[in-house]
Amino acid sequence: MKKQLNYILSDWSEKVPKTLLFVLCGTLLTSCRQEPDQAMGTLELDRVNCRIPASEVITEVLVKEEQRVSAGTILLHVDNRKIAQQYLDLKARHQMASWQLKELEAGPLPQTIAEARARLEASEATLKNSVEIFNRQQNLFTTNFTSRENLDNARNVYLTRKEKTKELTETLDRLVAGTRIEQIKQARFTIASLAAQVEQMRLLKDDYAIKAARDGVVDSLPYKQGDRPPSQAVVCTLLAGDSPWARVYIPEVQIYDAAGK
């Protein structure tokens, strides 16, 4: 290209004015330069969306747009009265189960055992009396001094007292034996399950105070105090990160050229 340019200049130097020659040389040199490769793109920051856990009323907005916040900063408060009551109910059930376990581990009170023994002794005395009455009615019926109805009534009373005495005997035996280890283990697992539910409910209740997950700048607050967004709606967007990162769109031709194709 330089040889051609020298030839043109030497051939036209006597025919063309110098000003026109300079313009022509600039045009030829410009046409010889190759345009640099270009790629379009944008500079962006990480967008962090803060979502509401349930469709409840926003009771307070504590930040403004373009305000810089640190991780853990409370951005909004959401009405948590319903979830708070569920949390208190689970805590009460957990406490009740704990006391029931202590009662099982301690076993029955001596007074309870003494009361069960007294009931059994009274029932045994009544059973003994009903046996005597039934035997007497049998003898009288054999000698035709009583009716079949009286004999049947005496027999029914005797059987009822017998079953009652058997039931009271089993109750006293259970009290004396104490609590079974299987019952204690079941109570302990019940407490562990309720403790996990209480912790899960506590974490869910804490989610009603919308917090910043990362350091950043408040980009948008689509809802205001008093609004009731739908569940899992984005109520605040943060731009996070110390510095922006580039998103570059490279033309397909340049990709093939870089690959040597």
C-alpha positions as CSV (number, residue, x, y, z in Angstrom):
1,M,0.0,0.0,0.0
2,K,2.9,2.4,0.8
3,K,4.5,1.7,-2.7
4,Q,1.2,2.4,-4.4
5,L,0.9,5.6,-2.4
6,N,4.5,6.8,-3.4
7,Y,3.8,6.0,-7.0
8,I,0.5,8.0,-7.0
9,L,2.2,11.0,-5.2
10,S,5.1,11.0,-7.7
11,D,2.9,10.8,-10.7
12,W,0.4,13.4,-9.6
13,S,2.7,15.8,-7.8
14,E,3.0,18.1,-10.8
15,K,-0.6,17.8,-11.9
16,V,-2.6,18.2,-8.6
17,P,-2.4,21.1,-6.1
18,K,-0.6,20.3,-2.8
19,T,-3.7,20.9,-0.6
20,L,-5.7,18.3,-2.6
21,L,-2.8,15.9,-2.3
22,F,-2.8,16.1,1.5
23,V,-6.5,15.4,1.6
24,L,-6.1,12.5,-0.7
25,C,-3.3,11.0,1.3
26,G,-5.3,11.3,4.5
27,T,-8.3,9.5,2.9
28,L,-6.1,6.7,1.6
29,L,-4.3,6.2,4.9
30,T,-7.7,6.1,6.8
31,S,-9.0,3.5,4.5
32,C,-5.9,1.4,5.1
33,R,-6.4,1.3,9.0
34,Q,-8.4,-1.6,10.3
35,E,-11.2,-0.9,12.8
36,P,-10.6,-2.4,16.3
37,D,-12.9,-5.3,17.4
38,Q,-15.8,-4.1,19.6
39,A,-18.1,-6.0,22.0
40,M,-21.2,-4.5,23.6
41,G,-22.0,-5.2,27.3
42,T,-23.2,-3.8,30.6
43,L,-21.8,-3.3,34.1
44,E,-24.0,-5.0,36.7
45,L,-24.2,-5.7,40.5
46,D,-25.7,-8.8,42.1
47,R,-29.5,-8.4,42.7
48,V,-30.7,-9.9,46.0
49,N,-34.5,-10.3,46.3
50,C,-36.1,-10.2,49.7
51,R,-39.4,-12.1,49.8
52,I,-42.3,-12.1,52.2
53,P,-43.0,-15.5,53.9
54,A,-46.8,-15.1,53.9
55,S,-49.6,-12.8,52.7
56,E,-49.6,-10.5,55.7
57,V,-49.7,-6.7,56.1
58,I,-46.5,-4.7,56.1
59,T,-46.5,-2.9,59.4
60,E,-43.3,-0.9,59.1
61,V,-40.7,0.0,56.4
62,L,-37.4,0.9,57.9
63,V,-35.3,1.8,54.9
64,K,-35.4,4.0,51.8
65,E,-34.3,3.5,48.2
66,E,-30.6,4.1,47.5
67,Q,-29.8,3.6,51.2
68,R,-26.8,1.4,51.9
69,V,-27.4,-1.4,54.4
70,S,-25.3,-4.2,56.0
71,A,-26.1,-7.8,56.2
72,G,-28.7,-8.5,59.0
73,T,-30.3,-5.1,58.9
74,I,-34.0,-5.2,59.3
75,L,-35.7,-3.8,56.2
76,L,-39.4,-4.3,56.8
77,H,-41.7,-5.6,59.6
78,V,-44.6,-7.9,58.7
79,D,-47.6,-8.6,60.9
80,N,-46.6,-11.8,62.8
81,R,-49.5,-12.1,65.3
82,K,-50.8,-15.4,63.8
83,I,-47.4,-17.1,63.7
84,A,-46.6,-15.8,67.2
85,Q,-49.7,-17.5,68.6
86,Q,-48.8,-20.8,66.9
87,Y,-45.3,-20.5,68.3
88,L,-46.6,-20.0,71.9
89,D,-49.0,-22.9,71.5
90,L,-46.1,-25.2,70.5
91,K,-44.0,-24.0,73.4
92,A,-46.9,-24.8,75.8
93,R,-47.3,-28.3,74.4
94,H,-43.5,-28.9,74.7
95,Q,-43.6,-27.7,78.3
96,M,-46.6,-30.0,79.1
97,A,-44.8,-33.0,77.5
98,S,-41.7,-32.3,79.6
99,W,-43.7,-32.3,82.8
100,Q,-45.4,-35.6,81.8
101,L,-42.0,-37.1,81.2
102,K,-40.9,-36.1,84.7
103,E,-44.1,-37.7,86.1
104,L,-43.4,-40.9,84.3
105,E,-39.8,-41.0,85.5
106,A,-40.8,-40.4,89.1
107,G,-43.4,-43.1,89.0
108,P,-46.7,-43.2,91.0
109,L,-46.9,-41.5,94.4
110,P,-47.0,-43.7,97.5
111,Q,-50.4,-42.2,98.3
112,T,-51.7,-43.3,95.0
113,I,-50.6,-46.9,95.6
114,A,-52.1,-46.8,99.1
115,E,-55.4,-45.6,97.7
116,A,-55.4,-48.3,95.1
117,R,-54.7,-51.0,97.7
118,A,-57.5,-49.7,99.9
119,R,-60.0,-49.8,97.0
120,L,-58.9,-53.4,96.3
121,E,-59.4,-54.5,99.9
122,A,-62.9,-52.9,100.0
123,S,-63.7,-54.7,96.7
124,E,-62.5,-58.0,98.1
125,A,-64.6,-57.7,101.2
126,T,-67.7,-56.9,99.0
127,L,-66.9,-59.9,96.8
128,K,-66.7,-62.2,99.8
129,N,-70.1,-61.0,100.9
130,S,-71.6,-61.4,97.5
131,V,-70.2,-65.0,97.3
132,E,-71.9,-65.9,100.6
133,I,-75.2,-64.4,99.4
134,F,-75.0,-66.3,96.2
135,N,-74.2,-69.6,98.0
136,R,-77.1,-69.0,100.3
137,Q,-79.5,-68.4,97.4
138,Q,-78.3,-71.6,95.8
139,N,-79.1,-73.6,98.9
140,L,-82.5,-71.9,99.3
141,F,-83.3,-72.5,95.6
142,T,-82.4,-76.2,96.0
143,T,-84.9,-76.5,98.9
144,N,-87.5,-74.4,97.1
145,F,-87.3,-71.6,99.6
146,T,-86.4,-68.9,97.0
147,S,-87.1,-68.1,93.4
148,R,-85.0,-68.4,90.3
149,E,-85.1,-64.6,90.0
150,N,-83.4,-64.1,93.4
151,L,-80.8,-66.7,92.5
152,D,-80.0,-65.0,89.2
153,N,-79.8,-61.6,90.9
154,A,-77.3,-62.9,93.5
155,R,-75.3,-64.6,90.8
156,N,-75.1,-61.3,88.7
157,V,-74.0,-59.3,91.8
158,Y,-71.3,-61.9,92.5
159,L,-69.9,-61.8,88.9
160,T,-69.9,-58.0,88.8
161,R,-68.0,-57.8,92.1
162,K,-65.6,-60.4,90.8
163,E,-64.7,-58.5,87.7
164,K,-64.4,-55.2,89.7
165,T,-61.9,-56.9,92.0
166,K,-59.9,-58.3,89.1
167,E,-59.7,-54.8,87.6
168,L,-58.5,-53.2,90.8
169,T,-55.9,-55.9,91.3
170,E,-54.4,-55.2,87.9
171,T,-54.4,-51.5,88.6
172,L,-52.5,-52.0,91.8
173,D,-50.0,-54.3,90.1
174,R,-49.3,-51.7,87.5
175,L,-48.7,-49.0,90.1
176,V,-46.4,-51.2,92.1
177,A,-44.4,-52.2,89.0
178,G,-43.9,-48.5,88.1
179,T,-43.6,-46.9,84.7
180,R,-42.5,-49.1,81.8
181,I,-39.3,-48.0,80.0
182,E,-41.1,-48.0,76.7
183,Q,-43.5,-45.3,78.0
184,I,-40.5,-43.1,79.1
185,K,-38.8,-43.5,75.7
186,Q,-42.0,-42.6,73.9
187,A,-42.4,-39.5,76.0
188,R,-38.8,-38.5,75.3
189,F,-39.3,-38.8,71.5
190,T,-42.4,-36.8,71.8
191,I,-40.5,-34.0,73.5
192,A,-37.8,-34.1,70.9
193,S,-40.3,-33.8,68.1
194,L,-42.0,-30.9,69.8
195,A,-38.7,-29.2,70.4
196,A,-37.9,-29.4,66.7
197,Q,-41.3,-28.0,65.8
198,V,-40.8,-25.1,68.3
199,E,-37.4,-24.3,66.7
200,Q,-38.8,-24.4,63.2
201,M,-41.7,-22.1,64.2
202,R,-39.3,-19.7,65.9
203,L,-37.2,-19.5,62.7
204,L,-40.4,-18.9,60.6
205,K,-41.5,-16.2,63.1
206,D,-38.1,-14.5,62.7
207,D,-38.6,-14.4,58.9
208,Y,-41.5,-12.0,59.4
209,A,-38.8,-9.4,60.1
210,I,-37.4,-9.0,56.6
211,K,-33.6,-8.7,56.8
212,A,-30.8,-7.9,54.3
213,A,-29.0,-11.1,53.4
214,R,-25.9,-9.3,52.2
215,D,-24.3,-5.8,52.3
216,G,-25.6,-3.6,49.5
217,V,-27.8,-0.7,48.4
218,V,-31.6,-0.7,48.5
219,D,-32.6,-0.6,44.8
220,S,-36.4,-0.9,45.0
221,L,-39.3,-1.1,47.5
222,P,-42.3,-2.1,45.4
223,Y,-44.7,-2.1,48.5
224,K,-45.4,0.4,51.2
225,Q,-46.6,0.3,54.8
226,G,-50.1,-1.1,55.0
227,D,-49.9,-3.2,51.8
228,R,-50.6,-6.9,51.9
229,P,-48.4,-8.5,49.2
230,P,-49.0,-12.1,48.1
231,S,-47.0,-14.9,49.6
232,Q,-43.4,-15.0,48.5
233,A,-43.6,-11.7,46.7
234,V,-40.4,-9.6,46.4
235,V,-40.8,-6.7,48.9
236,C,-37.2,-5.3,48.6
237,T,-34.4,-5.6,46.1
238,L,-30.7,-5.0,47.0
239,L,-27.7,-4.4,44.8
240,A,-25.0,-6.3,46.5
241,G,-21.2,-6.6,45.9
242,D,-18.2,-4.4,46.4
243,S,-17.7,-3.7,42.7
244,P,-19.8,-4.2,39.5
245,W,-19.1,-7.1,37.1
246,A,-19.2,-6.9,33.3
247,R,-21.7,-8.8,31.2
248,V,-20.2,-8.8,27.6
249,Y,-21.9,-9.9,24.4
250,I,-19.3,-11.1,21.9
251,P,-20.3,-11.4,18.2
252,E,-20.4,-14.8,16.8
253,V,-17.9,-13.9,14.1
254,Q,-15.3,-12.9,16.6
255,I,-15.7,-16.1,18.5
256,Y,-15.0,-18.1,15.4
257,D,-12.0,-15.9,14.6
258,A,-10.6,-16.4,18.1
259,A,-11.0,-20.2,17.7
260,G,-9.1,-20.1,14.4
261,K,-12.1,-21.3,12.3
